[in-house]
Amino acid sequence: MPPLEALRHWTTDLVEAMRRKHGLGDTLGPGAHQAISEQSYGPVITAITQLLDAGKRDQSIRADADPGGFLQLTGALWRAASSPQDRAPHMLALILDGLRTNR
């Protein structure tokens, strides 16, 4: 699948996973939430880097796209309420549109 589409699918899965982990971390307390975040950060940044790099190679993603910035922006997606209407898909579309080289 094209890099932007792969990034959309991967990020959607990440949002669902982080919503579950975020709720679990809140239940367990701040220390547990911090530990979960620290364990997840490296692998998540690696995956984002690979997806962004694929898009940079085929020139569908801007050359200045940054994995840390992308993760920070998408952090709002798993904090957004998933009901009654999940705004995350629309918010993600806006983020991905900003990554495109030819908007």
Kinemage of the C-alpha trace (Angstrom):
@kinemage 1
@onewidth
@group {chain A} dominant
@subgroup {mainchain}
@vectorlist {calphas} color= white
{ca met a 1} P 0.000 0.000 0.000
{ca pro a 2} L 1.248 3.546 -0.638
{ca pro a 3} L 3.158 5.121 2.287
{ca leu a 4} L 0.472 7.650 3.271
{ca glu a 5} L -2.201 4.949 3.255
{ca ala a 6} L 0.047 2.632 5.282
{ca leu a 7} L 0.677 5.468 7.741
{ca arg a 8} L -3.071 6.080 8.058
{ca his a 9} L -3.790 2.405 8.771
{ca trp a 10} L -0.889 2.059 11.191
{ca thr a 11} L -1.825 5.256 13.046
{ca thr a 12} L -5.461 4.183 13.331
{ca asp a 13} L -4.302 0.927 14.958
{ca leu a 14} L -1.938 2.886 17.219
{ca val a 15} L -4.759 5.192 18.318
{ca glu a 16} L -6.882 2.211 19.356
{ca ala a 17} L -3.983 0.594 21.223
{ca met a 18} L -3.045 3.826 22.977
{ca arg a 19} L -6.634 4.470 24.003
{ca arg a 20} L -6.589 1.098 25.756
{ca lys a 21} L -3.153 1.695 27.291
{ca his a 22} L -4.032 5.254 28.301
{ca gly a 23} L -7.067 4.010 30.209
{ca leu a 24} L -5.043 1.212 31.785
{ca gly a 25} L -2.275 3.608 32.795
{ca asp a 26} L -4.793 5.948 34.412
{ca thr a 27} L -6.255 3.033 36.341
{ca leu a 28} L -2.846 1.859 37.544
{ca gly a 29} L -1.606 5.336 38.425
{ca pro a 30} L 0.850 7.916 37.086
{ca gly a 31} L 3.955 5.754 37.583
{ca ala a 32} L 2.527 2.898 35.551
{ca his a 33} L 1.361 5.287 32.837
{ca gln a 34} L 4.887 6.728 32.608
{ca ala a 35} L 6.430 3.234 32.379
{ca ile a 36} L 4.049 2.217 29.591
{ca ser a 37} L 4.853 5.406 27.679
{ca glu a 38} L 8.613 4.946 28.035
{ca gln a 39} L 8.471 1.328 26.849
{ca ser a 40} L 6.384 2.216 23.812
{ca tyr a 41} L 8.230 5.349 22.656
{ca gly a 42} L 11.255 3.788 20.924
{ca pro a 43} L 9.394 1.188 18.854
{ca val a 44} L 6.683 3.685 17.906
{ca ile a 45} L 9.224 6.293 16.746
{ca thr a 46} L 11.050 3.586 14.752
{ca ala a 47} L 7.831 2.566 12.991
{ca ile a 48} L 6.852 6.167 12.247
{ca thr a 49} L 10.343 6.846 10.893
{ca gln a 50} L 10.115 3.878 8.513
{ca leu a 51} L 6.693 4.941 7.241
{ca leu a 52} L 7.687 8.581 6.800
{ca asp a 53} L 10.953 7.601 5.086
{ca ala a 54} L 9.047 5.428 2.589
{ca gly a 55} L 6.871 8.426 1.733
{ca lys a 56} L 9.886 10.703 1.431
{ca arg a 57} L 11.505 8.240 -0.979
{ca asp a 58} L 8.460 8.163 -3.257
{ca gln a 59} L 7.976 11.909 -2.701
{ca ser a 60} L 4.425 11.586 -1.370
{ca ile a 61} L 5.486 12.883 2.060
{ca arg a 62} L 7.217 16.197 2.723
{ca ala a 63} L 10.974 16.019 3.274
{ca asp a 64} L 10.676 17.926 6.559
{ca ala a 65} L 8.214 15.465 8.163
{ca asp a 66} L 9.498 14.568 11.615
{ca pro a 67} L 8.627 11.360 13.526
{ca gly a 68} L 8.578 13.115 16.905
{ca gly a 69} L 6.329 15.873 15.608
{ca phe a 70} L 3.993 13.341 14.013
{ca leu a 71} L 3.757 11.408 17.285
{ca gln a 72} L 3.077 14.587 19.235
{ca leu a 73} L 0.298 15.604 16.835
{ca thr a 74} L -1.286 12.158 16.843
{ca gly a 75} L -1.203 12.080 20.656
{ca ala a 76} L -4.315 14.232 20.519
{ca leu a 77} L -6.092 11.467 18.610
{ca trp a 78} L -6.103 8.916 21.398
{ca arg a 79} L -7.057 11.540 23.935
{ca ala a 80} L -10.051 12.638 21.826
{ca ala a 81} L -13.337 11.192 23.004
{ca ser a 82} L -14.343 8.174 20.951
{ca ser a 83} L -18.038 8.667 21.598
{ca pro a 84} L -20.647 9.785 20.745
{ca gln a 85} L -18.766 10.687 17.536
{ca asp a 86} L -15.124 9.698 17.067
{ca arg a 87} L -13.323 12.761 15.715
{ca ala a 88} L -9.985 10.942 15.406
{ca pro a 89} L -10.403 9.814 11.758
{ca his a 90} L -11.124 13.375 10.596
{ca met a 91} L -8.293 14.788 12.708
{ca leu a 92} L -5.903 12.169 11.289
{ca ala a 93} L -6.956 13.080 7.746
{ca leu a 94} L -6.028 16.700 8.467
{ca ile a 95} L -2.624 15.655 9.834
{ca leu a 96} L -1.928 13.420 6.823
{ca asp a 97} L -2.986 16.146 4.400
{ca gly a 98} L -0.357 18.357 6.009
{ca leu a 99} L 2.300 15.728 5.259
{ca arg a 100} L 1.544 15.538 1.538
{ca thr a 101} L 4.049 17.070 -0.846
{ca asn a 102} L 1.349 18.081 -3.350
{ca arg a 103} L -1.602 19.285 -1.302
